[in-house]
Amino acid sequence: MSGGERMNISSGSPREPVLGYSRAVRVGRFVMVAGTTSGGVGDTAEEQTREIIARIATALERADATLADVVRTRVYLTDLERDFDAVGAVHGEVFGGIRPVTATVGVQALAGATTLVEIEVDAILADGA
């Protein structure tokens, strides 16, 4: 992939073309993964977080990247007080050795009535990748 070439990565969601977004976009060494939910998988914030990270890993792989390339995460929670520790523990399991910068934000609502967590990430591939 050349330095400025753009690669749009779809998850296959029927919402992507309607809403005008991609699951991820890679331009050169930079990969940005859109806010990702569990798609209704999981009843708890911990379960949803595990599913979300699996979905993010798949999007990164399609961009020739891995979770190890992640440099920033943003976590959105509908109940910050209740779910911060559980979601943080899963985040730590996955990213503890990678140590990206992160922000966790409490929000009033997310898309989907049962959605408790949404996560987005940015990744930078090593030179020559």
C-alpha positions in Angstrom: 0.0 0.0 0.0 1.4 3.4 -1.0 1.9 6.1 1.6 -1.3 8.1 0.8 -3.6 5.4 -0.6 -6.9 5.0 1.3 -8.4 1.7 2.2 -11.9 1.6 3.5 -12.7 -1.5 5.5 -16.3 -2.6 5.9 -17.8 -4.8 8.6 -20.6 -5.8 6.3 -23.1 -3.8 8.4 -26.1 -2.6 6.3 -25.8 0.7 8.2 -22.4 1.6 6.8 -23.6 2.7 3.3 -26.8 4.3 4.7 -25.0 6.3 7.3 -21.9 6.9 5.2 -19.1 5.4 7.3 -16.5 2.6 7.3 -15.7 0.2 10.2 -12.1 1.2 9.7 -10.0 3.4 7.4 -6.3 2.9 6.7 -4.2 5.6 5.1 -0.6 4.8 4.8 0.6 3.5 8.2 -2.4 5.0 10.1 -5.6 2.9 10.9 -8.6 4.4 12.6 -11.4 2.0 13.8 -14.8 3.6 14.2 -16.8 3.4 17.4 -17.6 -0.2 17.8 -20.3 -1.9 19.8 -21.0 -5.5 20.5 -24.0 -5.6 18.1 -26.2 -6.9 20.9 -23.8 -9.6 22.0 -23.4 -9.7 25.8 -25.6 -8.7 28.7 -22.8 -7.1 30.8 -20.3 -4.4 30.1 -17.5 -7.0 30.4 -19.1 -9.4 27.9 -19.8 -6.5 25.5 -16.2 -5.3 25.8 -14.8 -8.7 25.0 -17.0 -8.9 21.8 -16.1 -5.3 20.9 -12.3 -5.9 21.1 -12.7 -9.1 19.0 -14.6 -7.0 16.4 -11.9 -4.3 16.5 -9.1 -7.0 16.1 -10.9 -8.3 13.0 -11.1 -4.8 11.5 -7.4 -4.2 12.2 -6.4 -7.5 10.7 -8.3 -6.5 7.5 -6.1 -3.4 7.5 -2.9 -5.6 8.0 -2.6 -4.4 11.6 -3.0 -5.9 15.0 -4.0 -4.9 18.5 -0.3 -4.4 19.2 -0.3 -1.5 16.7 -3.0 0.4 18.7 -1.8 3.8 20.1 -5.1 5.2 21.3 -8.3 3.9 22.6 -11.5 5.7 23.5 -14.1 4.0 25.7 -17.6 5.3 26.1 -19.8 3.9 28.9 -23.4 4.5 29.7 -22.8 3.9 33.4 -19.3 5.0 34.2 -19.6 4.3 37.9 -20.9 0.8 37.6 -18.9 -0.4 34.6 -15.5 1.4 34.7 -13.7 -1.3 36.7 -15.1 -4.3 34.7 -14.4 -2.7 31.3 -11.0 -1.4 32.5 -10.0 -4.9 33.6 -10.7 -6.3 30.1 -8.9 -3.4 28.5 -6.0 -4.1 30.8 -5.9 -7.8 29.8 -5.7 -6.9 26.1 -3.7 -3.7 26.2 -1.6 -4.0 29.4 1.6 -4.8 27.5 0.8 -2.4 24.7 -0.1 0.6 26.9 -1.9 2.9 24.4 -3.1 6.3 25.5 -6.8 6.1 26.5 -9.8 8.0 27.5 -12.9 6.7 29.2 -16.0 8.9 29.0 -19.5 8.5 30.5 -22.3 9.2 28.1 -26.0 9.4 28.5 -26.8 6.9 25.7 -25.3 4.8 22.9 -26.8 3.4 19.7 -29.0 0.4 20.7 -31.1 0.2 23.8 -28.9 -2.5 25.4 -25.5 -1.0 24.4 -23.4 -0.3 27.5 -20.0 0.1 25.9 -18.6 1.6 22.7 -14.9 1.6 21.8 -12.8 3.2 19.0 -9.1 2.9 18.4 -6.3 4.4 16.4 -3.3 2.4 15.3 0.0 3.2 13.6 1.9 0.4 11.8 5.6 0.2 12.0 7.7 1.8 9.2 7.6 -0.2 6.1 4.4 -1.9 7.0 
